[in-house]
Amino acid sequence: MKAEQRITELESRLAFQDDTIQALNDVLVAQQRELDRLQLQVAALARRQDELGGQLDAAEDEAPPPHY
């Protein structure tokens, strides 16, 4: 293979690799955004569960026992 053909082949491979790396980076960024969003949702749900659990505990403490 001539040097010019080899250089053309290498340039072609480099361009393909650049496109692949960019596509992978785009996917990674999207996944990180989704992960961040899901972590915020889990934290909000945990806070809500704690709040509702505290309300339930307070209501149970005030209720008379079932045998009365």
N, C-alpha and C positions, 0 to 999 in steps of 0.2 A: 504494500500500500504506500502510496506517495505521501509525503509530509503534508501536502495541502489537503488531501483526503482525510488524513488522520486528524488534522486540526479542525476540519469541518465536522467530523464525527464527534470530537470532544466538545466543540461548541454546541452541537445539537444535544448531547447528553447533559451538558451544564444547564442549558435552557430548560430541559425537561425536569431536571432535579430542582431548579429554582421554582418552577411551577408546583412541583410536588411539595416542597418545603412550605411554600406559601399556603397551599391548600390545607396542609396539616396544621399550620399555625392558626389559620382561620377556625378550624374545628376545635382546636385547643382553647382558643379564646371564647368560643361559644359555650363550650363545656364548663369553663371556669365561671362564666356569667350565670349559667344554670345552677351550678353548685353553690354559688354565693346566694342566689335567690332561694334555693331550697334550704340553706342553712338559716336564713332569716325567717323562713316559714316555720321551721322546726323550733327555733327559739321563741317565736310568737306563740306557737301552740303549747310549748312547755310553760310559758308565763301564764297563759290562759288556764291551763290545767291546774297550776298552782293556785291561781285565784279561785277557781271553781271548787277546788278541793278544800280550801280554807272556808269557803261559804258553806259547803256541805258539812264539814266538821262542826262549825258553829251551830248549824240548824239541828244536827243530831244531838248536840250537848243540851239544847233547850227542850227537846221533845221529851214527853214523859215515856217511861218504859212501856212496852206493848201490853203488859199484863194489868195495867191500871185502867 
